[in-house]
Amino acid sequence: MQDYFLQLGSQESIQSTISQRVINIIEQLTPELPHTTFVTDLAIIMILASIVTLAFFKIRQPLIIGYLFAGMLIGPLSPLWAWLLPEGGPPSGSLEGIGILSDISALNLFAEIGIILLLFVIGIEFPFSKIRSIGKVAIGVGTIGLFSTLGVVFFAANSFGMNFMDSLFIAAALSISSTTIIVKILEDAGKIKRESSILVLGILIVEDVIAVILISSLQSIALVGTISIEGVIVVVIVATGLIVGTFTIGRRVIPPLIDKVAATEHKELLLLSVLGLCFGYALLANIVGLSVAIGAFLAGVLVAESKSAEVSKILSSPIKDMFVAIFFVSVGALMDISQIGNYILLAIALIAVSTGMKFGGNMFGNFVLKQKTRKSIRSAFALASPRGEFSIVIIKAGLDAGAISAFLFPLIGIITIITAFISPFLIKAGDIVAPKIKED
């Protein structure tokens, strides 16, 4: 027993020594800057993002996993810092934390800008003609797969003991497949041009458009606190008005103006103009009570309608890449994973339900629309697992509105990481199973 207390005392001494050394290192690295400054946290995020990008590129894994994981480790809510700096914990209710990234308000700001720029550049990929030309099959399969998954996961989450709003938001988050992860996996495997992959891309476009509308609708529901028919009708009317206005008046006015700016051949002027449109539309959406995400997405669609869309995309993509990296690192840093042991079984259960239902929903949609069996199987396997950017955006929107429990944030982070890792294996499983099925 005495040896045990000696060992315990030795561990406490080691922890105290490590804590003091960590504090000294931090003070030496930033002697003149308060550790909670915007510049300090931004510099750390950018350095970290560059290291993660290189590391995960080498091991051929989606960068989103690395960003989230790195943010979880160095953020103010990481249990690592509670152990290394036991006397530096933040006071209850404080916005400041401990750790390398410590200014939580700045992290929220980074994440907000990242959401806007991410949705803007995604919008540039979807000109009106492309949205209009999406086949009936993609629309039908995508809609059936998404809403069937949403409904089943909602009831499953409810049966697991989650409240109404938590169940609604987690169901919406888990009903949308990750475009970024799926496209990356298909490209790396050289399967992006297959017939089944083309169907997958069409379904992903449908899901992305529905996701933008879902974010806006859920935020409005969160403000009311429950679903009301009147509230849903108002959201639909306002969103419809903004979308219709964008595709009628906006398409006739904005793209020609962008082309006139591009005709000056000043890249800086064009970049500032499209970014001004992006944030201006986000502000407009916010003013009329919708999500900034839908405003940024519609701004991207308008840029996509211009003749200089490709140049605009090339100019804005590096800025998007920077803030998307900042977004995911910041999101990871805001996730409190100290209690992960309490909900890891819930995460596994939700992954099983959502993956199985997503596969089944897409197979059912393909069956209803009379698609070839092998193509249906490959597309269903590809869409079954990964959750990513929109899943995180949806949960963060609910958390920012104060409508859902805080534990959903790290929960969706863990689900994103796990599903991203198993996605390549599911796609390979589809390639194994499909050839064994006889075509009708």
N, C-alpha and C positions, 0 to 999 in steps of 0.2 A: 504493500500500500504506500509505503514511504517513497519507493522508487517511482510509483505512479505520479505522486505529487511533484517529485523532482522533475520528471519528464514533462508534466504539464507546465511547470514553471519555466522550464527551458523553452517550450514552444511559445509561451507568452513573450519571453525575452526575445526570441527570434522574430516574432511578429512585430514587436515594438521596434526592433532594429530596422527591419524592412520598411516599416511605415515611415520612420524618420528619414531613411535614405530616399524613399520615393518623394517625400516632401521636399528634400534638399535638391533633388534632380529637377523637380518642377520649378522651384524657385530660381535655379541656375539657368534653366532654359528660357524662362520668361521673367527676367529680373525687373523690368520696367513696366510690363503689361499686367494689369489685373487679370487673373486667370479666367475670369468670366467674360472677357471682352469678345466682341463679335469677330475681330480680326484673328484672335488666337484660335478660337474654335473653327473658323473657316479655314485657316492655314492647316490645322491638324486634320480636318476632314479631307482636304485636297491631297495632302501628303499620303494619308491612309488610303484614299481612293486609288491613287496611282500605284501603290504597292499591291493592293488587292486586285486591280485590273491585270497587272502583269502575272501575279501568282495564279489566278483562276483561269487566265488565258492559257497558261502553261499546262494546267491540269484539265483543260477543256471542260470546265463547269460553268454554268450560267453566272454572270457577274453579280446578279441580284443576290445570290446566296452569300457571296463574299462580303458584299456591302452590309447586308443585314447582320451577319455574324460579327463582323468587325465593330459595327455600331453597338451591338449588344455587349461586347467585351469592354469597350472603353467608355461607354456612356455613364452618366451620373447615377443610373439606377442599377448598374451592374453589381452583383454580389462580390466581384473581385475587389472593388474599391471599399466595400464595407469591411473586408478582411484586412486589406493593406492599410487603410486609413480609418481605424475604428473610432478615433476621436474626432473625425472631421465630418461626420454625418450631418446632413442638412436639417435644420429645425423643421418640425412638423408644419406642413402647409406652405413651406417656402418654395419659391420657384427655382431657387438655385440648388444645385446638387454637388456631389463630389465626383472626382474622376478626371480623365483628360478632357472630355467634353462635359462642361458643367453648366452652361447657360441654357436652361431648358426653353426659355422664351425665344432665344436665337435659333435653337434647333427647330422649333415650331415654324419660325419664319422661313428658314431654309426649306423645310418640307412643303410649305404652302407655295413657294416660288417653283419648286420642283414639280409639283402637281400641275400647275398652270402650263409650264413649258413642255412637260411630257404630253399632255393632252393636245397642245397646240401642234406639235410636230406630228403626232398621230393623225390629227385632222388633215394635215397637208398630204398624207398618204391616201385620203379618201375624197377626191373631187366628186361633185354631185353626179357626174356621169357614171362614175364607178359605183357609187351608192345605188343609183337607179338601176344599174345593169346587173346587180347581184341576182343570181338566179333564184327562181322560186324554191329550188331544192335547198340551197344554203339558208334562205330565210326560214323555210319550214322546219328543217332539221335543227337549225340553231335556236329557234324560238321554242320548239318542243323540248329540246335537251336542256335549255337554260331554266325554263319555268317549271318543268317536272322536277328537276334537281332542287330548285328553290323550295318547292312545296314539300317534298319529302324531307329535306334537311331541316326545314322549319319545324315540322312535327317531331322529327328525331331529337333535335336540340331541346324542344319543349319537354319531351319525355325524359331527357337527361337531367331535368331540373332547372333549365335556364328560363329566365323570365321572357315575357312577350317581345320586348324590344331587342334584347340580346339575341333571341332566337331569330328574329326577323333580319337583323343586320348580318349575323354569321351565315344565315342561309343565303342571303344575297351575295355575300362575299365568296362563298364556296360554290356558287352556281356559275361562275365566270372563269373560263380557262385563261391561262396566261399566253397572250399573243407573243410576247418577247421570248419566253422560254421555249415554246413549241416551235416557232420559226427558227430559233437558234439551233435546236436539236436537229430539225429536218435539214437545215442548210449544212451543218457539220457532217451529217450522214449521207449527203448527196441525194436526198429524197424529195427535195423541195418541188421538183417539176413533175412528180408522179400524179396520176389522175386523182388518187385519194387525197394527196396533199393539196391539190387545187380546191377540192371540196372543203378540206379543213380550213384553208385560208379564207374561203368565202364565209364559212360559219363563224370564224374568228372576227371577221369584219362585222357581221350581224351582232355578235355578242358585245363587241366594243361599243357599237352604237347604242344598244340596249343598256349597257353599263353606264354610259354617260347620263341617260335619262333616269336610270335607277338611283344614281348618286343624288341627283337633284330632288327626286321624289322622296327618297329616304330622309334627306336633310329636312325637308318640309314637314314630313311626318314626325321627325324627332323634335321639332320646335313645338308641335301641338301636343306631343306626348303619346298619342295613339292614332290609329287610322280613322279618319272621318271621311265619309263620302264627299262632303263639301270640299274638304281640304285637297283630296285627290283630284277632284274636278278642277279646282282652281289651279293646281300645279300643272295638270295636263293642258288646260287652256293657255296659261302663260307660256309654258314650254313650246306648245304648238305655235303660238303667235310669234315667238322669237325664231323658231325654226323656219316657219313659213316666210316670215319677213326676211330672214337671211337668204333663203333660196329664191326669193322673188326680187325684192328691192336691192338687197345686199349684193346679189350676184351681178346686177346690172351696174352698180355704182363702184363697189370696192375693187374688183379685179382690174378694171381699166385704169383706176388711179394708181394701183401698184405697178402696172405696166409703164405708166408715164414716169414714175419714179425710177424704175429700172432702166428706162431709156436714157437717163442722165449718165448711166454707167458709173455712178458713184456707189460702190458696194456698201460703204458705211451708211449712206442715206437710205438705201433699200433695207438694210438690216434694222435700222432704227424705226423705219416705217412699219415693217411687219411686226416687230416687237411691240410697237405702240398699238397696233391693231389688236394684237394678242391680249395685252393687259387691259386695253380699253374695252374690249368685248367681255373680258372676265369681269370687269367692273360693272358693265351694263347688266350682265346676268345677275350679279350680286344685288344690284339696285332693285331689280324686279322680283327678287326673292328666290332666284335659282342658284345652283351651284356655280362657282367660278370655273369648275371643270367643263361644264357644258358650254360656257362662253368661250373658253380657250379653244375647245374642240371646233366650234362653229367658225371661229376666226381662222383656224387652220384650213377648214373647208373652203372658205372664201379665198385664201391665198392659193389653194390648189386649183382654183378656177382661173387664175391669171396665167398668162403665157410665160411669166418668169417664175413659175412655181418651183421648178427644179433648182434654180439659182437661189431662191429664198430658202429652200430646204437645206441646201448646202451651207449657206451662210449661218442659219440658225441652229443647225444640228450640233456643232461643237458646244454651243452655249447650252443646248438641251442636254447633251451628254454630261456636261459638268454638273448641272443642277439636278439631273436624275441621279447621278452618283451621290450628290449631297443629300438628295431626298431620301434615298434608301439607307445611307449611313445614319442620317438624322433619325429616321424612323426606327432603325435598330437601336440607336442610343436612347430613344424614348421608351423602349420596351423594358418593363420590369420582369426579368426572368428569374428573380430570386425564388419565386414560388412555383417554378415550372414543374416540380415534382407533384404538385397538387392537381395539375390538369393535363399531364402528359397522356393519361389514359383517355381523357376526354378528346384530346387532339387525335389520338389514334382512331377512336370510335368515329369521329366526324370525318376523318380522311376515308375510312372504310365506307361509310354511308355515301358521302358525296362522290367518291370515285366510282363506286358501284352504280349509283343512280345516274351519273353523267354518262357512263358507258351504256347503261340500259336505255336511257332517254334518247341518246343519239342513234342507237340501233333501232329503236321503235320509230323514230322520225324517218330514218332511211327506209324502213320497211313500209311505212305509210306512203312514202313518196316513190316506192318501187325502184330503189337503187340496187345496183349489183351487190351481191352478198360480200364478196371479197373487199370491194372498195368500202363498203359500210363498216366491215370489221376493222380495217386499218384506220379509218377516220375516227371510229369510236374509241379505239385504243389510244390514239394520239391525243384526243380531247379529254380523256377520262381523268387524268391526274393533276397536271400542274395548275397551281393557283399562284398569282403573282401581283403585278402592279395594281390592277383594279381592285383586287381583294383587299389589299392594304389601304388603298385610298378610301374604300367604302367604310372600313372599320374606323379609320382615322376621322372621317367625317362624323360618324356617330359619336366618337369619343370627344371631339371638339365641341359638339352640340350638347354634351353632357347627358346623352340619351342612353348610353350603354355602360356596362361595367368595365372597369379598367383592365381586367385580366384578359379581355378579348384581344387587346393589342398584341401582347407577347404570344398569345395563343395563335393568332393568324400568322405571326412571324415564324413560329415553329412549324405550322402546317405548310407554309410556303417553302421552307427549306426542305422538309421531308418529301413533299410532293415533287419538288424540282429534281431531287436525287433519284426518285423512282420512275420518273417520266421516260427516260431513255430505255429502261427495261420494259416498260409497257409498250412502247413503240416497236421494240424488237419482238415482243410477244405477239403483236399484231402481224408482223411479217412471218412468224412461225405458224400461227394458227390459220391465217387467210389461205395459203396455198392448199391446205388440207380440206378446205370446204369446197364442195362442188357448186359451180355456178348454176343458177336456174335456167 
